[in-house]
Amino acid sequence: MVEIFKTNVNNKKLAGTLLKELHASFPCYCFNFDLDDCDRILRVQSEDISIELTKIIQIVKAHSIEVSLLEE
């Protein structure tokens, strides 16, 4: 399962900080940012379990980052 979020993360340092916190909270998920994409996407992948969208959004918003789920 893969979920993609649109964000306004604009630098690698902030992306790194968020990735560390997200991985600490959800060690079973794989996270990465694509800051070169116009939507500065956060990609979340899980092999076995469903992705906890609400909790991920709460963690990201706690850093004053705009985040929304991109629908297919």
Secondary structure, 3 states (H helix, E strand, C coil): CEEEEEECCCCHHHHHHHHHHHHHHCCCCEEEEECCCCCCEEEEECCCCCCCHHHHHHHHHCCCCCEEECCC
